[in-house]
């Protein structure tokens, strides 16, 4: 839904909206609406380049632009032939999200470039400039309709000015995006996934703020995922996940690439609160989104990770009719709207990763009555959340996709969790060729799943996914993704996730979009003595994660009996919403700590989540985000006396106090600890 800009600015915006077209000079520049960010494009020595400054100071040094195609040499760029300028200031509403209304205020510069090869004879580069960063993409509109071309190189590079630390992990790893981050000098990057976040380490001059950058992409459709390769001196070059024959992208003309994005801020929180990724995506292709619902769920999942039950059939089978009804009873009693059931369908027996082509997505095991449990849930107001693990056997899944979604729609399943547990680079396509988990083949597949699901009013929670690039705006049934090390690693990881992991994610992975982290484990230790083989957090952290790590669908991941043993702590999970009016990152440093506040959508209550790393930390947080002149009851869930992530994970102190927007709250977090707060409106 588009909201009109106030009439006071209508005349000005009308003038800005008319694109200005002119013959280009040797150098073309444009500024963001608040004149914070400036980009300049120019040609020299047979290449096209861009550079970026912020507040008049260089941020990105000149770096190349363009694509190279099979069958011709790398083009020499001979000049800028035209420049077009535009601007837009609109506000749009998300059907669900971390923020209800989003302002899209940008300036736009499109330059036409001329080259000396047939396919690069003319092409456009469009820059959209926001006050907190920019995006740019290529358009090859002169390639004839239907003509097949193969991209063999993307010249795009990023050259940060100054010295930076980076938080990253090695790209093209067999476990996809499920790695711990490392912090290094940015010059040590070899091949990194995006979002890739950097913090400037040069001593700032007096009066200057810090500088944080994050590189990613938006609107990734029918193109391979972008990695960034370092050259040892600080330059980061685009490297696309290839097809087996070395081709990067197979396209037909004319075509446009995804946006390459750069977030720029003086604080880490400024990156977290940017909405550039969403603004660079197209509006929803789903006209009626009323059936797409955020919410909270429980499920037959953690018990398998703890080896209390199995995915496969047999005496310990978890996905039985009786067990599902038990979870549905629990969900109905405590206000959860969904129950995830993994292992319900045929194909889990034996080595299911090697034999993913044996999965059926319509046939249940004999001890699971699909219609029986969905009917049981309907009577209690609880829906069944389906599960489609593919083991990366994509042709098998695609062959059944339409029938599966049709079945789920018929029995009232409106959400499905998908999975692709297979080593990256070994996914087999219809021709038997090996594919990367986020190459063009899998990008196409993931979008096809979303499109087919949408026709049957089914939303998708994708695990082992192609990374998020803001496509949830265009396809709002793409609710959440995994795409990082989640809670499951705290069951069997070696090592498990250290405390710093969840204070790195908000400034790295979470910049891409919602993550189904599956928080809420109360029995953090789960019988393990070795710290690196069990959860490394306090109980308060497990509550704070519901606010800090955004997802429109949040799981209460622990066993039902562990929640009923701690009704005091469980109350926060019952109270916290998953759909928000507004979200604010109040404080934070990458890998050290974070404080986030979110207001419930359509409501008056606020919720706060704070986390620290392995270091105990005391923070003072102003409450000026609360409505002025209103009183709130702060329900505080803090680390209890002696709490820490090593020897005392369960100590929790719960207190209440009346506060207003003029007050401050002291956050005293234990090592590996946190704080969760509900601000219940009294006025």
C-alpha positions as CSV (number, residue, x, y, z in Angstrom):
1,X,0.0,0.0,0.0
2,X,1.4,3.4,-1.0
3,X,0.8,6.4,1.3
4,X,0.8,9.8,-0.4
5,X,3.5,12.3,0.6
6,X,2.0,15.4,2.4
7,X,0.6,18.0,0.0
8,X,3.1,20.6,1.3
9,X,5.8,18.8,-0.6
10,X,3.8,17.7,-3.6
11,X,4.9,20.5,-6.0
12,X,8.5,19.9,-5.1
13,X,8.3,16.2,-5.6
14,X,6.4,16.6,-8.9
15,X,9.3,18.6,-10.2
16,X,11.8,16.0,-9.0
17,X,9.9,13.1,-10.4
18,X,10.3,14.2,-14.0
19,X,13.6,12.5,-15.1
20,X,16.2,14.9,-16.5
21,X,18.0,13.5,-19.5
22,X,21.2,15.1,-20.8
23,X,24.2,14.3,-22.8
24,X,26.8,13.1,-20.3
25,X,30.0,14.9,-19.4
26,X,33.2,13.0,-18.7
27,X,32.1,12.7,-15.1
28,X,28.6,12.5,-13.6
29,X,27.8,12.9,-9.9
30,X,24.6,12.7,-7.8
31,X,23.8,13.2,-4.1
32,X,21.4,11.6,-1.7
33,X,18.3,13.6,-0.7
34,X,20.0,15.0,2.4
35,X,23.3,15.5,0.6
36,X,24.9,13.0,2.8
37,X,26.1,10.5,0.2
38,X,27.6,11.3,-3.2
39,X,28.5,9.0,-6.0
40,X,30.5,10.0,-9.1
41,X,30.8,7.9,-12.3
42,X,33.5,8.4,-14.9
43,X,35.5,6.6,-17.6
44,X,39.3,6.4,-18.0
45,X,41.8,4.1,-19.6
46,X,39.1,2.0,-21.2
47,X,37.2,1.3,-18.0
48,X,34.1,2.7,-16.2
49,X,34.5,3.6,-12.5
50,X,32.5,4.9,-9.6
51,X,33.5,6.4,-6.3
52,X,31.5,7.3,-3.2
53,X,31.9,9.9,-0.5
54,X,30.0,10.7,2.7
55,X,29.9,14.2,4.1
56,X,32.4,15.3,1.6
57,X,35.0,12.6,2.7
58,X,35.9,9.6,0.5
59,X,34.4,6.3,1.5
60,X,34.9,4.1,-1.6
61,X,37.8,4.9,-3.9
62,X,37.3,4.5,-7.7
63,X,36.4,1.0,-8.5
64,X,35.4,-0.7,-11.8
65,X,31.9,-1.4,-13.2
66,X,30.5,-3.7,-15.9
67,X,30.1,-7.3,-17.0
68,X,32.0,-9.5,-19.4
69,X,30.3,-12.0,-21.8
70,X,31.3,-15.3,-23.3
71,X,32.5,-15.1,-26.9
72,X,34.0,-11.7,-26.7
73,X,36.9,-10.0,-24.9
74,X,36.5,-7.8,-21.9
75,X,35.1,-4.6,-23.3
76,X,36.9,-1.3,-23.3
77,X,34.5,1.4,-22.2
78,X,34.8,4.4,-24.5
79,X,32.6,6.9,-22.8
80,X,29.5,8.1,-21.0
81,X,26.9,8.9,-23.6
82,X,23.9,10.0,-21.5
83,X,22.8,10.7,-17.9
84,X,19.3,10.7,-16.5
85,X,18.3,11.9,-13.0
86,X,15.3,11.2,-11.0
87,X,14.1,11.3,-7.4
88,X,11.3,9.8,-5.3
89,X,10.0,10.2,-1.8
90,X,7.2,7.8,-0.9
91,X,6.0,5.7,2.0
92,X,4.8,2.1,1.7
93,X,3.3,-0.4,4.2
94,X,4.5,-3.9,4.9
95,X,1.8,-6.6,5.4
96,X,4.1,-7.8,8.2
97,X,7.6,-6.8,9.3
98,X,10.0,-5.2,11.7
99,X,8.4,-1.8,10.8
100,X,4.9,-1.2,9.5
101,X,5.6,1.8,7.2
102,X,8.8,2.4,5.4
103,X,10.0,5.6,3.7
104,X,11.7,5.3,0.4
105,X,13.5,8.6,-0.1
106,X,16.1,8.4,-2.8
107,X,17.8,10.3,-5.6
108,X,18.6,8.4,-8.8
109,X,21.3,8.6,-11.4
110,X,21.4,6.5,-14.6
111,X,24.4,6.7,-16.8
112,X,24.6,5.1,-20.3
113,X,28.0,3.7,-21.1
114,X,29.5,2.8,-24.5
115,X,31.9,-0.1,-25.1
116,X,33.8,-1.6,-28.0
117,X,32.2,-5.1,-28.0
118,X,28.9,-6.2,-29.4
119,X,27.2,-7.0,-26.1
120,X,28.8,-4.1,-24.3
121,X,28.1,-1.6,-27.1
122,X,25.7,0.2,-24.8
123,X,24.5,-0.5,-21.3
124,X,23.1,1.5,-18.3
125,X,24.2,1.7,-14.7
126,X,21.5,3.0,-12.3
127,X,22.5,4.3,-8.9
128,X,19.9,4.9,-6.1
129,X,21.2,7.1,-3.4
130,X,19.8,7.1,0.1
131,X,21.2,9.1,3.1
132,X,22.3,5.8,4.7
133,X,23.8,4.1,1.6
134,X,23.2,3.2,-2.0
135,X,22.4,0.5,-4.5
136,X,23.4,0.2,-8.2
137,X,22.6,-2.3,-10.9
138,X,23.3,-2.9,-14.6
139,X,20.7,-2.9,-17.4
140,X,21.5,-4.5,-20.8
141,X,18.5,-3.2,-22.6
142,X,20.1,-3.3,-26.1
143,X,20.6,-7.1,-26.2
144,X,17.9,-8.4,-28.5
145,X,14.8,-10.0,-27.0
146,X,15.4,-13.8,-26.6
147,X,19.1,-13.6,-27.5
148,X,21.0,-15.9,-25.2
149,X,24.2,-14.6,-23.5
150,X,26.5,-16.0,-20.8
151,X,28.2,-13.8,-18.2
152,X,31.7,-14.8,-17.5
153,X,32.9,-12.0,-15.2
154,X,31.5,-9.2,-13.2
155,X,33.9,-6.3,-12.9
156,X,32.2,-4.7,-9.9
157,X,34.5,-4.0,-7.0
158,X,34.4,-2.1,-3.7
159,X,37.5,-0.2,-2.5
160,X,37.0,1.1,1.0
161,X,39.2,4.1,1.9
162,X,41.1,3.6,5.2
163,X,41.7,0.7,7.5
164,X,38.9,-1.7,8.5
165,X,38.1,-4.7,10.5
166,X,35.7,-7.2,8.9
167,X,33.4,-9.9,10.2
168,X,33.2,-12.8,7.7
169,X,33.6,-16.5,7.0
170,X,34.9,-18.3,3.9
171,X,32.6,-18.4,0.9
172,X,31.8,-21.6,-1.0
173,X,32.1,-23.7,2.1
174,X,30.3,-27.1,2.0
175,X,28.1,-26.1,4.9
176,X,26.7,-23.1,2.9
177,X,26.3,-20.2,5.4
178,X,26.5,-22.1,8.6
179,X,29.8,-21.0,9.9
180,X,31.1,-18.9,12.8
181,X,32.2,-15.4,12.0
182,X,35.8,-14.4,12.4
183,X,37.0,-10.8,13.0
184,X,40.1,-9.9,11.0
185,X,41.7,-7.0,9.2
186,X,39.7,-6.5,6.1
187,X,42.8,-7.1,4.0
188,X,42.8,-10.7,5.1
189,X,39.5,-11.5,3.4
190,X,40.0,-14.2,0.8
191,X,36.4,-15.0,-0.3
192,X,33.5,-13.8,1.8
193,X,29.8,-14.2,1.8
194,X,27.5,-11.2,2.0
195,X,26.3,-9.2,3.9
196,X,29.9,-8.4,4.6
197,X,30.3,-5.8,7.4
198,X,33.3,-3.6,8.0
199,X,34.2,-1.2,10.8
200,X,36.8,1.5,10.2
201,X,39.7,1.3,12.6
202,X,41.7,4.4,11.7
203,X,41.7,6.9,14.6
204,X,39.0,9.4,13.7
205,X,39.7,13.0,13.8
206,X,38.3,15.1,16.6
207,X,34.6,15.6,16.1
208,X,34.2,12.8,13.6
209,X,32.0,9.8,14.2
210,X,32.9,6.2,13.4
211,X,32.3,4.6,10.1
212,X,30.6,1.2,9.3
213,X,30.0,-0.4,5.9
214,X,28.1,-3.4,4.8
215,X,28.1,-4.8,1.3
216,X,25.3,-7.0,0.0
217,X,22.8,-7.2,-2.8
218,X,19.1,-6.7,-3.3
219,X,16.4,-8.3,-5.5
220,X,18.4,-11.4,-6.3
221,X,16.3,-12.9,-9.1
222,X,17.5,-15.2,-11.9
223,X,21.1,-14.4,-11.2
224,X,23.8,-16.1,-9.1
225,X,24.6,-15.0,-5.6
226,X,27.5,-12.6,-5.2
227,X,30.5,-13.3,-3.1
228,X,33.4,-10.8,-2.5
229,X,37.0,-11.8,-3.2
230,X,39.8,-9.9,-1.4
231,X,43.0,-9.0,-3.1
232,X,45.1,-8.6,0.1
233,X,45.2,-4.9,-0.1
234,X,41.6,-4.0,0.8
235,X,39.8,-4.2,-2.6
236,X,36.8,-6.5,-2.7
237,X,35.7,-7.8,-6.1
238,X,32.4,-9.4,-7.0
239,X,32.6,-13.1,-7.6
240,X,29.4,-14.9,-8.6
241,X,28.6,-18.6,-7.8
242,X,29.2,-20.4,-11.1
243,X,27.5,-23.1,-13.1
244,X,29.6,-26.3,-13.5
245,X,31.0,-25.1,-16.9
246,X,32.3,-21.9,-15.3
247,X,29.6,-19.7,-16.7
248,X,28.4,-17.3,-14.0
249,X,24.9,-16.3,-15.3
250,X,22.9,-17.6,-18.3
251,X,20.5,-14.8,-19.5
252,X,18.4,-13.9,-22.4
253,X,18.2,-10.3,-23.5
254,X,17.3,-7.8,-22.5
255,X,18.1,-8.2,-18.7
256,X,18.8,-6.3,-15.5
257,X,21.0,-7.5,-12.7
258,X,20.3,-7.5,-9.0
259,X,21.3,-4.3,-7.1
260,X,24.7,-4.2,-5.5
261,X,24.2,-2.5,-2.1
262,X,26.4,-0.5,0.3
263,X,25.1,0.5,3.7
264,X,27.0,3.4,5.3
265,X,26.6,4.6,8.9
266,X,28.4,6.2,11.8
267,X,27.2,3.4,14.2
268,X,26.6,-0.3,13.9
269,X,23.0,0.3,14.8
270,X,22.6,2.6,11.8
271,X,23.3,-0.4,9.5
272,X,20.8,-2.6,11.4
273,X,18.1,0.0,11.0
274,X,18.5,0.6,7.3
275,X,15.7,-0.3,5.0
276,X,17.6,0.0,1.7
277,X,17.3,-3.8,1.0
278,X,13.5,-3.6,1.1
279,X,13.3,-0.3,-0.8
280,X,15.3,-1.7,-3.8
281,X,12.8,-4.6,-4.3
282,X,9.6,-4.4,-6.3
283,X,6.2,-4.1,-4.5
284,X,4.2,-7.2,-3.7
285,X,3.2,-9.5,-6.5
286,X,0.6,-11.0,-4.2
287,X,-2.5,-8.8,-4.4
288,X,-4.3,-10.2,-1.3
289,X,-1.8,-10.8,1.5
290,X,-4.4,-11.2,4.3
291,X,-3.7,-15.0,4.5
292,X,0.0,-14.5,5.2
293,X,0.2,-14.5,9.0
294,X,3.2,-13.9,11.4
295,X,3.1,-15.8,14.7
296,X,4.7,-18.1,17.2
297,X,5.0,-21.9,17.0
298,X,6.3,-25.0,18.9
299,X,7.2,-28.2,17.3
300,X,8.5,-31.8,17.1
301,X,12.1,-30.7,16.3
302,X,14.4,-30.1,19.3
303,X,13.6,-33.5,20.7
304,X,15.2,-35.1,17.6
305,X,18.3,-32.9,17.9
306,X,18.6,-34.2,21.5
307,X,18.2,-37.8,20.1
308,X,15.1,-38.3,22.3
309,X,13.2,-39.2,19.1
310,X,14.0,-39.8,15.4
311,X,13.0,-38.3,12.1
312,X,12.9,-41.8,10.6
313,X,10.2,-44.4,11.3
314,X,10.5,-47.0,14.1
315,X,10.0,-47.2,17.9
316,X,11.4,-43.7,18.5
317,X,9.6,-42.0,15.7
318,X,8.8,-38.4,16.7
319,X,6.2,-37.4,14.1
320,X,3.3,-39.6,15.3
321,X,-0.3,-38.6,15.4
322,X,-0.3,-38.9,19.2
323,X,2.8,-36.8,19.7
324,X,1.6,-34.1,17.4
325,X,-1.7,-33.9,19.3
326,X,0.3,-33.5,22.5
327,X,2.1,-30.6,21.1
328,X,-1.1,-29.1,19.7
329,X,-2.6,-29.4,23.2
330,X,0.4,-27.5,24.6
331,X,0.2,-24.8,21.9
332,X,-3.5,-24.2,22.4
333,X,-3.1,-24.0,26.2
334,X,-0.4,-21.4,26.0
335,X,-1.4,-19.3,23.0
336,X,0.8,-20.6,20.2
337,X,-0.8,-20.7,16.7
338,X,1.3,-23.4,15.1
339,X,3.0,-26.8,15.5
340,X,6.0,-27.8,13.3
341,X,6.2,-31.5,12.6
342,X,9.4,-32.8,11.1
343,X,9.8,-36.4,9.9
344,X,6.1,-36.9,9.1
345,X,6.6,-38.0,5.4
346,X,8.1,-41.0,3.8
347,X,11.8,-40.9,2.9
348,X,13.6,-40.4,6.2
349,X,14.8,-43.9,6.8
350,X,18.4,-44.7,6.2
351,X,20.9,-42.2,4.7
352,X,18.3,-39.6,3.7
353,X,20.9,-37.1,2.7
354,X,22.3,-39.4,0.1
355,X,18.9,-40.6,-0.9
356,X,16.9,-37.4,-1.1
357,X,15.2,-38.5,-4.3
358,X,13.2,-41.0,-2.1
359,X,11.3,-38.3,-0.2
360,X,7.6,-38.1,-0.8
361,X,6.0,-34.8,0.1
362,X,2.4,-36.1,0.0
363,X,2.7,-39.6,1.6
364,X,2.8,-39.8,5.4
365,X,4.3,-42.6,7.5
366,X,1.6,-45.0,8.7
367,X,1.7,-43.6,12.3
368,X,0.9,-40.0,11.1
369,X,-2.6,-39.1,10.1
370,X,-2.2,-35.8,8.1
371,X,-5.8,-34.9,7.9
372,X,-6.5,-36.2,11.4
373,X,-4.0,-33.9,13.0
374,X,-4.9,-30.9,10.9
375,X,-8.6,-31.4,11.8
376,X,-7.6,-31.8,15.5
377,X,-5.6,-28.6,15.3
378,X,-8.4,-26.6,13.6
379,X,-10.7,-27.5,16.5
380,X,-8.1,-26.0,18.9
381,X,-7.1,-23.0,16.8
382,X,-3.7,-24.4,16.1
383,X,-2.4,-25.0,12.6
384,X,0.1,-27.7,11.4
385,X,3.3,-26.3,10.0
386,X,4.5,-28.6,7.2
387,X,8.0,-29.6,6.6
388,X,9.7,-30.4,3.2
389,X,13.3,-31.6,3.7
390,X,14.7,-32.2,0.2
391,X,18.3,-33.2,0.9
392,X,19.1,-31.1,-2.1
393,X,17.3,-33.4,-4.4
394,X,15.7,-30.5,-6.3
395,X,14.3,-32.4,-9.3
396,X,12.5,-34.8,-7.0
397,X,11.0,-31.8,-5.1
398,X,10.1,-29.8,-8.1
399,X,8.3,-32.9,-9.7
400,X,6.1,-33.1,-6.6
401,X,5.8,-29.4,-5.7
402,X,2.4,-28.6,-7.3
403,X,0.8,-31.7,-5.8
404,X,2.3,-31.1,-2.4
405,X,1.2,-27.5,-2.1
406,X,-2.3,-28.4,-3.4
407,X,-2.5,-31.1,-0.7
408,X,-1.4,-28.7,2.0
409,X,-3.9,-26.1,1.0
410,X,-6.7,-28.7,1.1
411,X,-6.0,-29.7,4.7
412,X,-5.3,-26.1,5.9
413,X,-1.5,-26.0,6.1
414,X,-0.6,-22.4,5.4
415,X,3.1,-22.5,6.3
416,X,5.9,-24.9,5.2
417,X,9.5,-25.1,6.4
418,X,11.8,-26.2,3.6
419,X,15.2,-27.7,3.9
420,X,18.3,-28.4,1.6
421,X,20.6,-30.3,3.9
422,X,23.3,-31.2,1.4
423,X,26.9,-30.0,0.9
424,X,27.1,-27.0,-1.3
425,X,28.5,-27.7,-4.7
426,X,26.9,-31.2,-4.8
427,X,23.3,-30.4,-5.5
428,X,22.3,-32.3,-8.6
429,X,20.1,-30.6,-11.2
430,X,17.9,-32.3,-13.8
431,X,20.9,-32.9,-16.1
432,X,22.9,-34.5,-13.2
433,X,25.3,-31.5,-13.0
434,X,26.5,-30.3,-9.6
435,X,25.3,-26.9,-8.4
436,X,26.2,-24.5,-5.6
437,X,23.5,-23.8,-3.0
438,X,23.1,-20.2,-4.2
439,X,24.1,-20.3,-7.8
440,X,21.6,-19.2,-10.5
441,X,20.0,-22.7,-10.6
442,X,19.1,-22.6,-6.9
443,X,18.1,-18.9,-7.0
444,X,15.5,-19.9,-9.7
445,X,14.4,-22.9,-7.7
446,X,13.8,-21.0,-4.4
447,X,11.7,-18.4,-6.2
448,X,9.7,-21.1,-8.0
449,X,8.9,-22.7,-4.6
450,X,7.6,-19.3,-3.3
451,X,5.5,-18.7,-6.4
452,X,3.9,-22.2,-6.4
453,X,3.3,-21.9,-2.7
454,X,1.7,-18.5,-3.1
455,X,-0.8,-19.9,-5.6
456,X,-2.0,-22.3,-2.8
457,X,-1.9,-19.7,0.0
458,X,1.2,-21.3,1.6
459,X,4.1,-19.3,3.2
460,X,7.7,-20.5,3.2
461,X,10.3,-20.7,6.0
462,X,13.4,-21.7,4.1
463,X,16.3,-23.4,5.8
464,X,19.7,-23.9,4.1
465,X,18.4,-21.2,1.8
466,X,19.6,-18.8,-0.8
467,X,20.4,-15.7,1.3
468,X,17.7,-13.0,1.7
469,X,18.0,-9.9,-0.4
470,X,14.7,-8.2,0.5
471,X,12.5,-10.4,-1.8
472,X,10.0,-10.6,1.1
473,X,8.7,-7.3,-0.1
474,X,7.8,-8.7,-3.6
475,X,6.8,-12.2,-2.3
476,X,5.5,-11.6,1.3
477,X,4.9,-15.4,1.7
478,X,8.7,-15.7,1.9
479,X,8.4,-15.3,5.7
480,X,11.8,-16.2,7.0
481,X,15.1,-18.0,6.2
482,X,17.8,-19.6,8.2
483,X,21.1,-18.9,6.3
484,X,23.4,-18.9,9.4
485,X,24.3,-21.0,12.4
486,X,21.1,-21.2,14.3
487,X,20.0,-22.8,17.6
488,X,20.4,-26.4,16.3
489,X,24.2,-26.0,16.6
490,X,23.7,-25.7,20.4
491,X,22.5,-29.3,20.4
492,X,25.3,-31.0,18.5
493,X,27.7,-28.4,17.2
494,X,31.4,-28.9,17.8
495,X,31.9,-26.2,18.9
496,X,28.5,-24.8,19.7
497,X,27.8,-21.1,19.2
498,X,29.8,-18.9,21.5
499,X,28.2,-15.9,23.3
500,X,29.5,-13.4,20.7
501,X,27.6,-15.2,17.9
502,X,24.3,-13.6,18.6
503,X,25.8,-10.1,19.0
504,X,27.5,-10.5,15.6
505,X,24.4,-11.7,13.7
506,X,22.4,-8.4,14.1
507,X,25.1,-6.5,12.3
508,X,25.9,-9.2,9.6
509,X,23.4,-11.9,8.6
510,X,20.4,-10.0,9.9
511,X,21.1,-7.1,7.6
512,X,19.8,-9.4,4.8
513,X,16.4,-10.1,6.5
514,X,14.5,-12.2,9.0
515,X,16.1,-15.3,10.4
516,X,14.4,-18.4,11.9
517,X,17.0,-18.8,14.6
518,X,14.6,-20.9,16.8
519,X,15.3,-19.3,20.2
520,X,13.9,-20.1,23.7
521,X,16.0,-23.1,24.9
522,X,15.6,-23.1,28.7
523,X,17.6,-26.3,29.3
524,X,20.7,-24.7,27.8
525,X,23.1,-27.4,29.1
526,X,20.9,-30.4,28.2
527,X,23.1,-32.8,30.1
528,X,26.4,-31.9,28.5
529,X,29.5,-31.1,30.7
530,X,31.7,-29.8,27.9
531,X,31.0,-26.0,27.3
532,X,31.7,-26.3,23.6
533,X,29.1,-29.1,23.2
534,X,26.1,-27.4,24.7
535,X,24.4,-24.0,24.7
536,X,26.6,-21.0,25.8
537,X,24.1,-18.5,27.2
538,X,22.0,-17.6,30.2
539,X,18.3,-18.1,30.4
540,X,17.8,-14.3,30.0
541,X,19.5,-14.5,26.6
542,X,17.1,-17.0,25.4
543,X,14.3,-14.5,26.1
544,X,16.1,-11.5,24.7
545,X,16.7,-13.3,21.4
546,X,13.0,-13.0,20.6
547,X,13.4,-9.2,20.3
548,X,17.0,-9.0,19.1
549,X,16.9,-11.5,16.2
550,X,13.9,-10.5,14.1
551,X,11.6,-13.1,12.5
552,X,7.8,-12.9,11.8
553,X,7.6,-16.5,12.9
554,X,9.3,-17.3,16.1
555,X,9.7,-20.8,17.6
556,X,9.6,-21.7,21.2
557,X,12.1,-24.4,20.5
558,X,12.5,-26.3,23.8
559,X,10.6,-29.3,25.0
560,X,7.1,-28.5,26.5
561,X,8.1,-29.9,29.9
562,X,11.0,-27.4,30.2
563,X,8.6,-24.5,29.7
564,X,6.1,-25.8,32.2
565,X,8.9,-26.2,34.7
566,X,9.7,-22.4,34.4
567,X,6.3,-20.6,34.0
568,X,7.9,-17.4,35.3
569,X,10.4,-17.2,32.4
570,X,7.9,-18.7,29.9
571,X,5.6,-15.8,30.4
572,X,7.8,-13.5,28.3
573,X,7.7,-15.9,25.4
574,X,4.0,-16.0,25.6
575,X,3.8,-12.2,25.7
576,X,6.3,-11.2,23.0
577,X,4.8,-10.5,19.6
578,X,6.4,-11.2,16.2
579,X,5.0,-8.3,14.2
580,X,6.1,-4.8,14.9
581,X,5.1,-1.2,14.4
582,X,8.6,0.2,14.6
583,X,12.0,-1.2,15.5
584,X,15.1,0.7,16.9
585,X,18.6,-0.5,17.5
586,X,19.5,1.6,20.5
587,X,23.1,0.6,21.3
588,X,25.5,-1.9,20.0
589,X,29.0,-2.9,18.9
590,X,29.6,-5.8,16.6
591,X,30.5,-8.9,18.6
592,X,30.3,-7.1,21.9
593,X,26.7,-6.1,22.8
594,X,23.4,-4.9,21.5
595,X,20.2,-3.3,22.7
596,X,17.0,-3.4,20.5
597,X,13.5,-2.0,21.2
598,X,10.4,-2.8,19.2
599,X,6.8,-1.7,19.5
600,X,4.0,-4.2,19.0
601,X,2.2,-3.7,15.7
602,X,-1.1,-1.8,16.3
603,X,-0.4,-1.8,20.0
604,X,1.1,0.4,22.7
605,X,3.5,-2.0,24.4
606,X,7.2,-2.0,23.7
607,X,9.7,-4.8,24.1
608,X,13.4,-4.6,24.7
609,X,16.2,-7.2,24.2
610,X,19.8,-6.8,25.2
611,X,22.7,-9.2,24.8
612,X,26.4,-9.2,25.7
613,X,29.3,-11.4,24.7
614,X,31.3,-13.4,27.1
615,X,32.1,-10.2,29.0
616,X,29.8,-9.0,31.8
617,X,28.5,-5.6,30.9
618,X,26.6,-2.8,32.5
619,X,24.7,-0.4,30.2
620,X,22.4,2.5,30.9
621,X,19.6,2.8,28.4
622,X,17.4,5.9,28.0
623,X,13.7,5.1,27.6
624,X,13.0,8.0,25.3
625,X,11.6,5.7,22.7
626,X,8.5,5.3,24.9
627,X,5.5,7.6,24.2
628,X,5.9,10.9,26.1
629,X,3.6,11.5,29.0
630,X,2.6,7.8,29.3
631,X,3.4,5.4,32.1
632,X,4.5,1.8,31.5
633,X,5.0,-1.2,33.7
634,X,8.5,-2.5,32.9
635,X,8.5,-6.2,33.4
636,X,12.2,-7.0,33.6
637,X,13.8,-10.5,33.0
638,X,17.4,-10.1,33.9
639,X,20.3,-12.4,34.7
640,X,20.0,-13.5,38.3
641,X,22.7,-13.4,41.1
642,X,25.7,-15.5,40.0
643,X,24.4,-16.1,36.5
644,X,26.9,-16.8,33.8
645,X,27.0,-18.9,30.6
646,X,29.6,-21.3,32.0
647,X,28.5,-22.5,35.4
648,X,25.1,-21.0,36.1
649,X,22.9,-20.6,33.1
650,X,19.4,-20.7,34.7
651,X,19.6,-17.9,37.3
652,X,16.9,-15.3,36.4
653,X,15.7,-12.2,38.3
654,X,12.2,-10.9,37.4
655,X,11.1,-7.5,38.6
656,X,8.6,-4.8,37.8
657,X,8.7,-1.0,38.0
658,X,6.8,1.9,36.6
659,X,8.7,4.0,34.1
660,X,8.2,6.9,31.6
661,X,10.0,8.1,28.6
662,X,12.1,10.4,30.9
663,X,13.6,7.5,32.8
664,X,16.6,5.3,32.1
665,X,17.0,1.6,32.7
666,X,20.2,0.0,34.0
667,X,21.0,-3.2,32.2
668,X,23.3,-5.5,34.2
669,X,24.3,-8.4,32.1
670,X,26.3,-11.4,33.2
671,X,29.0,-13.1,31.1
672,X,27.2,-14.5,28.2
673,X,24.0,-12.9,29.5
674,X,21.2,-10.5,28.6
675,X,18.0,-8.8,29.5
676,X,14.5,-8.9,28.2
677,X,11.8,-6.3,29.1
678,X,8.2,-5.9,28.3
679,X,7.0,-2.3,28.7
680,X,3.2,-2.7,29.3
681,X,1.3,0.5,28.7
682,X,-0.6,1.7,31.7
683,X,-2.2,4.8,30.1
